[in-house]
Amino acid sequence: MRTAAAALVVLVALVVPRDALGVLRLPVEGLLLVALLLLLPARAVRPAATVAGIGLGVVAVVAVLDAGFRAVLARPFDPLLDATSVGAGVEFAAGSAGPVAAVGAVLGAVVVAIAVVVGVALAVRHLARLAVAHRRTAARAVAVLAPVWVVAALVGAPVASAGAALLVRDHAVQVRDGLADAETFAAELAADPYRDTDGLLTALEGKDVVVAFVESYGRDAVDLVGPHLDAGTRDLDAAGFATRSGFLTSPVVGGNSWLAHATFLSGLRVDDQRRYAALVDSDRMTLSSAFGDAGWRTVGVMPGTTREWPEAGFYGYDTVHDYPALGYRGPDHGWATVPDQYTLAAFQRAERDTPHAPLMAEIALVSSHAPWAYVPPVLDWTAVGDGSVYHEVAPGPAEYAGSIAYSLGSVVSWVRAYGDDDLVLLVLGDHQPSAAVTGGGATADVPVSVVARDPAVLDRIASWGWTPGLRPAPHAPVWPMEGFRDRFLAAFTG
C-alpha cells in the first residue's frame, strides 16, 4: 500500500496538473531517474534520491502555480518576477476577506507547498530504496518501458510524457529571455520620437482632459453590457457630446492593472514588473508628464492606493488624490471600497467645481474589480456627499457585468452633470477579466472611447476610423495599447 501511494505521488508530480490524464502517461523522467539510481553506488542512492525528490516537489509546486496564473492572468508563473507581486496579492486578499483570512491563506499556501515538496521527496526515497533492493527487476522494467516510450514519442502517441522536463526547460528559457529583455527595453526607453518635440498638445489648449480607466473592462464585456453602452451613447448625444470608440490590446489579462496604465501612458509595452521598474526609474515622457510640461495641472485619482505611491513623481502628477485624500466615509466592502460615483464626485469637488487652470487627470475606477462584492446604483449627484449615504443604499447583484454597467453609468452620468465644451474624456478598460469570466481563447483587447462636445476634437481623430458611440463595432480598429500615446500626441500637436 505504501509503495502504491508513493508511486502515485511521484506520477502525479511528474505529469499532473500539466496533463489532466497524467495517470495514463509514461513519464520519461521517471525512467531516467530509476536508471540513474541503479548506476550509482549504494551509499549515493539516498542523497541522490533526496535531491531528486526535492527538485521534483519544487517542479510540482511550480506546475500548480503555472496552472493558477494561466487561469487568472493568462500567462505562466514567473519565478523571478512574481515574488514581487506577493505583497499586492496579500493586500487584495486582506481588502476582500480581511487581514486574518489573508494571513491564513498565505500561511496555508506555504504549508501546502512545503508538504508537497516533503511528500514527493519521501515518496522518491521510498521508491529508490525499493528499486535498489530489487535491482534486476527494476533494470528489466526500465529496459522494457524505455523502448515503449521512444516508440510512442516517435509516433506522437500521447502515452509518452516529458511534462516535467519541458516545464523546467520552459521556465529556464523564460528566465533567460527575461534577463535579455532588460537590454532590449533599455533601448526602447531611449528611443522616444517625441522627447524633444516642441508645441505638444496645442490643439487641446484650454481643455480639461480626463483619462478614466475602468477596471477589468474588456472586449468580452461589450456584448454583456451592450444595451447600457447604447443607452449611454443616447444620453451623451442628448447632452451634446459625441463619442468615438475602438479597441486597444492590453499587455495583461486578469490583473496587474498598473502595467496597463504604464503601457498606455508611456507608449511602451510594459508587461512585467521588470519593465515597470525600469520605466519608472527612467525619464520617459508619459502622456501625463507631456501635459504637465505643456502647462496643464496634472492629477492622479487613485481610490485603491492606501499608502505612499512614489511613481507619482515619474508620471509627473502635481497632486495625487489617493484613498485617504478622497475623504470617503461610506462602508468598507473590501477591495475596492470606494464606489466609482463617489470617486468622480470627489474629483469634481476638488479639481473642477471652482475656476481652475486646464487640467489633465488620470482616474482609476475600481468598482468593477474582482470579486465584484458591492455594486451600488447610480445616485443623484447631490446625494453622494461624503459617501455616508452608501450605508443606506441597497446594492445590486454582485456580478461582473453589473459592475461594468455601474462604472460606465457613473461616467456617463458625470459627463452629463458636469461636462462642458472644454471637457475631453478618454474612457477605457485596463484589461480583460480572468478566464473564469471570459472563458478560454479570449483576446486581450479592451474598449477605448473619446468623448467630447467640441467637434474640433473629434475632427482631429477622424482618420483613426473609430466607430460612433460608446459601443465599438466588432470590426473597429484594434491597436496595441502602447501605440496610443504617439497617435494621440500626433493628432493633437500642431
C-alpha positions in Angstrom: 0.0 0.0 0.0 2.8 2.4 0.9 4.6 1.6 -2.3 1.5 2.2 -4.4 0.9 5.5 -2.7 4.5 6.6 -3.3 4.3 5.6 -6.9 1.1 7.6 -7.4 2.6 10.7 -5.7 5.6 10.6 -8.0 3.5 10.0 -11.1 1.2 12.9 -10.2 4.2 15.2 -9.5 5.6 14.3 -12.9 2.6 14.7 -15.2 -0.3 16.4 -13.3 -1.6 19.1 -13.4 0.2 19.8 -16.7 -1.8 16.8 -18.1 -5.3 16.0 -16.8 -4.9 12.4 -18.0 -1.4 12.2 -16.4 -2.0 8.9 -14.6 -2.3 7.3 -18.0 1.0 8.6 -19.2 4.5 7.1 -19.1 6.9 9.9 -17.8 10.4 9.7 -19.3 11.8 11.5 -16.2 10.8 8.6 -14.0 12.6 6.1 -16.3 15.8 8.2 -16.4 15.7 8.7 -12.6 15.4 4.9 -11.9 18.2 4.2 -14.4 20.5 6.8 -12.8 19.8 5.4 -9.3 20.7 1.9 -10.4 24.0 3.1 -11.7 25.0 4.9 -8.5 26.9 3.2 -5.7 24.7 2.2 -2.8 26.0 5.0 -0.5 25.0 7.7 -3.0 21.4 6.5 -3.7 19.8 8.0 -0.6 21.2 11.6 -1.0 20.6 11.5 -4.8 17.0 10.4 -4.3 16.5 13.1 -1.7 17.8 15.8 -4.0 15.8 14.5 -6.9 12.7 14.3 -4.8 13.0 17.8 -3.5 13.6 19.0 -7.1 10.6 17.1 -8.3 8.5 18.5 -5.5 9.5 22.1 -6.4 8.6 21.3 -10.0 5.2 20.1 -8.9 4.6 23.4 -6.9 5.7 25.5 -9.9 3.3 23.5 -12.1 0.4 24.3 -9.8 1.4 27.9 -9.8 1.5 27.9 -13.5 -2.0 26.5 -13.7 -3.2 29.2 -11.4 -1.5 32.0 -13.2 -2.8 30.8 -16.5 -6.3 30.6 -15.2 -6.3 34.1 -13.8 -3.6 36.1 -15.7 -3.4 34.1 -18.9 0.4 33.6 -18.5 2.7 31.2 -16.7 4.2 31.9 -13.3 7.5 33.8 -13.5 9.9 32.6 -10.8 12.0 35.8 -10.8 9.3 38.4 -11.0 6.1 37.2 -9.4 7.6 37.1 -6.0 7.3 40.9 -6.1 3.5 40.5 -6.6 3.0 38.6 -3.3 2.5 41.8 -1.4 -0.1 43.1 -3.8 -1.9 39.8 -3.7 -1.9 39.7 0.1 -3.2 43.3 0.2 -6.0 42.4 -2.2 -6.9 39.4 -0.1 -6.9 41.4 3.1 -9.1 44.0 1.5 -11.5 41.4 0.2 -11.6 38.8 3.0 -9.9 40.6 6.0 -6.3 40.5 7.2 -6.8 37.3 9.3 -8.1 35.4 6.3 -5.3 36.8 4.1 -2.6 35.8 6.5 -4.2 32.4 6.9 -4.3 31.9 3.2 -0.7 32.8 2.8 0.4 30.5 5.7 -1.8 27.8 4.3 -0.3 28.1 0.9 3.2 27.9 2.4 2.4 24.9 4.5 0.8 23.1 1.4 3.9 23.9 -0.7 6.3 22.5 1.9 4.1 19.5 2.4 4.1 18.8 -1.4 7.9 19.1 -1.5 8.5 16.9 1.5 5.9 14.4 0.4 7.3 14.0 -3.0 10.9 13.7 -1.6 9.8 11.0 0.8 8.0 9.1 -2.0 11.0 9.2 -4.3 13.3 8.0 -1.5 11.0 5.1 -0.8 10.8 4.0 -4.4 14.6 4.4 -4.7 15.2 2.1 -1.8 12.8 -0.4 -3.4 14.4 -0.2 -6.8 17.9 -0.7 -5.4 16.7 -3.6 -3.3 15.4 -5.2 -6.5 17.9 -4.0 -9.0 17.4 -6.8 -11.5 13.6 -6.3 -11.6 13.9 -2.6 -11.8 16.5 -2.8 -14.6 14.3 -5.1 -16.6 11.3 -2.7 -16.1 13.4 0.2 -17.4 14.7 -1.9 -20.3 11.1 -2.8 -21.4 9.5 0.6 -20.8 12.2 2.8 -22.3 11.7 1.5 -25.9 8.0 1.8 -25.4 8.4 5.4 -24.5 10.7 6.1 -27.5 8.4 4.5 -30.0 5.4 6.3 -28.5 7.2 9.6 -28.7 8.3 9.0 -32.3 4.7 8.2 -33.5 3.2 11.0 -31.4 1.3 8.7 -29.1 0.1 10.6 -26.0 1.3 7.9 -23.7 4.8 9.4 -23.9 5.2 12.2 -21.4 8.1 14.6 -20.7 6.0 17.2 -19.0 8.3 17.9 -16.0 11.4 18.2 -18.2 9.5 20.6 -20.6 8.3 22.6 -17.6 11.9 23.1 -16.4 13.1 23.9 -19.9 10.3 26.5 -20.4 11.0 28.3 -17.2 14.7 28.3 -17.9 14.0 29.9 -21.3 11.6 32.3 -19.6 14.4 33.4 -17.1 16.9 33.7 -19.9 14.6 35.7 -22.1 13.6 37.9 -19.2 17.3 38.8 -18.4 17.9 39.5 -22.1 14.8 41.7 -22.3 16.4 44.2 -19.9 18.8 45.3 -22.6 16.0 45.4 -25.3 13.8 47.5 -23.1 16.6 49.9 -22.2 17.0 50.6 -25.9 13.2 51.2 -26.3 13.3 53.6 -23.4 16.0 55.7 -25.0 14.2 55.9 -28.4 11.4 58.4 -27.9 10.4 60.3 -31.1 8.6 63.0 -29.0 11.3 63.6 -26.4 12.4 67.0 -27.8 9.2 67.9 -29.7 8.0 71.5 -29.1 4.4 72.5 -29.1 2.9 69.3 -27.9 -0.9 69.1 -27.4 -1.5 72.6 -28.6 -4.8 71.5 -30.2 -6.2 70.8 -26.7 -5.3 74.2 -25.3 -7.8 75.2 -22.6 -9.3 71.7 -22.3 -9.7 69.5 -19.3 -8.5 66.1 -20.4 -9.6 63.1 -18.2 -8.3 59.6 -18.7 -10.6 57.2 -16.9 -9.5 53.5 -16.6 -12.4 51.2 -15.9 -11.2 48.1 -14.1 -11.5 44.8 -15.9 -13.5 46.4 -18.8 -12.5 44.1 -21.6 -13.8 43.3 -25.1 -15.9 40.5 -23.8 -17.9 43.0 -21.7 -19.1 44.9 -24.8 -21.8 42.3 -25.6 -22.6 41.8 -21.9 -23.4 45.5 -21.3 -24.2 46.5 -24.9 -27.7 47.9 -24.1 -26.1 50.0 -21.4 -23.5 51.3 -23.8 -26.2 52.2 -26.3 -28.2 54.0 -23.7 -25.1 55.9 -22.5 -24.5 56.9 -26.1 -28.0 58.3 -26.4 -27.7 60.2 -23.1 -24.4 61.7 -24.2 -25.8 62.7 -27.6 -28.8 64.4 -25.8 -26.3 66.4 -23.8 -24.4 67.5 -26.9 -21.5 65.1 -26.6 -20.2 62.9 -29.5 -18.2 59.7 -28.9 -15.8 57.6 -31.0 -14.7 54.1 -29.9 -12.1 51.4 -30.9 -10.1 48.7 -29.2 -6.6 48.6 -27.7 -4.7 45.3 -26.9 -3.7 45.4 -23.3 -0.3 43.9 -22.2 -2.0 42.0 -19.4 -5.1 39.9 -18.7 -6.9 39.3 -15.4 -4.9 41.7 -13.2 -1.7 43.8 -12.8 -3.6 46.9 -13.8 -0.7 49.2 -13.2 1.2 47.6 -16.1 -1.7 48.5 -18.4 -1.7 52.1 -17.1 2.0 52.4 -17.6 1.8 51.0 -21.1 -1.0 53.4 -22.1 0.7 56.5 -20.7 4.3 55.7 -21.7 3.9 54.4 -25.2 5.9 51.3 -24.4 4.7 47.7 -23.8 5.1 47.1 -20.0 4.0 43.5 -19.5 6.0 42.6 -16.4 7.4 44.0 -13.2 11.0 44.2 -14.5 9.9 46.5 -17.3 7.8 48.5 -14.9 10.7 49.1 -12.5 12.9 50.2 -15.4 10.3 52.5 -16.7 9.5 54.4 -13.5 13.3 54.7 -12.9 13.7 56.5 -16.3 12.9 59.9 -17.6 10.5 58.6 -20.3 7.8 61.1 -21.2 4.3 60.0 -20.5 1.0 61.5 -21.6 0.6 63.0 -18.1 4.1 64.5 -18.0 3.6 65.8 -21.5 0.5 67.6 -20.4 2.4 68.9 -17.4 5.2 70.2 -19.5 2.7 71.9 -21.8 1.2 73.9 -18.9 -1.7 71.7 -17.6 -2.2 70.9 -14.0 -1.9 67.1 -13.6 -3.5 64.9 -11.0 -3.9 61.3 -10.3 -7.1 60.0 -8.7 -6.3 56.6 -7.1 -9.0 55.3 -4.7 -7.3 52.0 -4.4 -4.0 53.5 -3.2 -3.7 53.4 0.5 0.0 54.1 1.0 2.8 56.1 -0.5 2.9 56.0 -4.3 6.4 57.1 -5.4 5.6 56.5 -9.1 3.5 59.7 -9.0 6.8 61.6 -9.5 7.6 59.7 -12.6 4.2 60.3 -14.1 4.5 64.0 -13.3 1.4 64.4 -11.2 1.2 67.7 -9.3 -1.3 66.1 -6.9 -2.5 62.5 -6.1 -6.0 62.0 -4.6 -5.5 58.6 -3.0 -7.8 56.8 -0.7 -7.1 58.9 2.4 -7.3 62.2 0.4 -10.7 61.3 -1.1 -12.3 61.5 2.3 -14.7 58.6 1.8 -16.9 57.9 4.8 -19.0 55.1 3.4 -19.0 51.4 4.3 -16.0 49.2 3.8 -17.0 46.5 1.3 -13.4 45.1 0.9 -11.3 45.8 -2.2 -12.3 48.1 -3.8 -14.1 50.1 -1.2 -14.8 53.4 -2.9 -17.8 53.5 -5.3 -16.9 55.0 -8.7 -19.5 57.6 -8.5 -18.0 58.8 -5.2 -14.6 58.9 -6.8 -15.8 61.1 -9.6 -17.8 63.3 -7.2 -14.7 63.8 -5.0 -12.6 64.6 -8.1 -15.2 67.1 -9.3 -15.3 68.9 -5.9 -11.5 69.0 -5.5 -10.5 70.0 -9.1 -13.3 71.3 -11.3 -16.0 73.0 -9.3 -14.1 76.2 -9.0 -12.2 78.2 -11.7 -9.1 76.3 -12.5 -6.2 76.0 -14.9 -6.5 73.4 -17.7 -6.4 70.0 -16.1 -5.2 66.6 -17.0 -6.4 63.8 -14.8 -5.9 60.0 -14.7 -8.7 58.4 -12.7 -8.8 54.7 -11.7 -12.4 53.5 -11.4 -12.2 50.3 -9.4 -15.8 49.3 -8.6 -15.6 46.6 -11.3 -12.6 45.0 -9.7 -13.0 41.3 -8.8 -14.7 39.9 -6.7 -17.4 42.4 -7.5 -18.7 42.3 -4.0 -20.5 45.7 -4.0 -22.4 47.2 -6.9 -24.4 50.3 -5.9 -26.9 52.1 -8.1 -26.0 55.5 -9.7 -27.4 58.2 -7.3 -28.4 61.8 -7.7 -25.1 63.7 -7.5 -26.4 65.9 -4.7 -26.9 62.8 -2.6 -23.3 61.5 -2.8 -21.8 63.7 -0.2 -19.0 62.2 1.9 -20.1 58.7 1.0 -22.1 58.1 4.2 -25.2 57.6 2.0 -23.8 54.2 0.9 -24.5 52.9 4.4 -28.2 53.1 3.5 -28.1 52.2 -0.2 -29.1 48.6 -1.1 -26.6 47.3 -3.6 -27.5 45.4 -6.8 -26.4 41.9 -7.6 -22.7 41.3 -7.1 -21.7 40.3 -10.7 -19.1 41.3 -13.3 -21.5 42.7 -15.9 -23.4 44.7 -13.4 -20.2 46.2 -12.0 -19.1 47.3 -15.5 -22.6 48.7 -16.2 -22.3 50.7 -12.9 -18.9 52.1 -13.7 -19.8 53.2 -17.2 -23.2 54.5 -15.9 -21.3 56.6 -13.4 -19.0 58.0 -16.1 -21.9 58.9 -18.4 -23.9 60.5 -15.5 -20.8 62.5 -14.5 -20.3 63.8 -18.0 -24.0 64.8 -18.3 -23.9 66.5 -14.9 -20.6 68.3 -15.1 -19.3 68.1 -18.7 -18.9 71.3 -20.8 -17.4 72.4 -24.0 -13.9 72.2 -22.6 -14.1 68.5 -21.4 -12.3 65.8 -23.3 -12.8 62.3 -21.8 -10.9 59.1 -22.7 -12.5 56.1 -21.0 -11.0 52.7 -21.5 -10.5 49.3 -19.9 -7.2 48.3 -18.4 -7.5 44.6 -19.2 -9.9 41.7 -19.7 -11.2 39.9 -16.6 -9.9 36.4 -15.8 -10.7 33.4 -17.9 -13.3 32.4 -15.3 -15.4 35.2 -16.8 -14.3 35.2 -20.4 -13.7 31.5 -20.9 -10.7 30.2 -22.9 -9.5 31.8 -26.1 -10.4 35.4 -25.2 -8.4 38.2 -26.7 -6.5 40.8 -24.6 -8.5 43.7 -26.2 -10.2 46.4 -24.3 -12.6 49.1 -25.4 -11.5 52.7 -25.6 -13.7 55.8 -26.3 -13.1 59.5 -26.8 -16.0 61.8 -25.6 -16.1 65.5 -26.4 -18.6 68.2 -27.1 -16.2 70.3 -29.2 -16.4 68.9 -32.8 -12.9 70.1 -33.4 -11.6 67.4 -31.0 -13.3 64.6 -32.9 -12.2 66.1 -36.2 -8.6 65.6 -35.1 -9.2 61.8 -34.8 -11.4 61.3 -37.9 -8.6 59.4 -39.6 -8.5 56.8 -36.8 -11.6 55.1 -38.2 -13.2 54.6 -34.8 -16.9 53.9 -34.7 -19.5 56.3 -33.4 -20.9 55.7 -29.9 -19.6 54.0 -26.7 -20.0 50.6 -28.2 -17.1 49.8 -30.6 -18.2 47.8 -33.6 -16.7 44.3 -33.8 -14.7 45.4 -36.8 -13.4 48.6 -35.1 -9.7 49.2 -35.3 -7.5 47.3 -32.8 -4.2 48.9 -31.8 -1.5 47.8 -29.4 -2.1 49.8 -26.2 1.5 51.0 -26.4 0.7 52.6 -29.7 -1.9 55.0 -28.3 0.4 57.7 -26.8 2.2 58.5 -30.1 -1.1 58.5 -32.1 -2.7 60.9 -29.6 0.3 63.2 -29.5 0.4 63.3 -33.3 -3.3 64.0 -33.5 -3.3 67.0 -31.1 0.0 68.6 -31.8 0.3 71.4 -34.3 
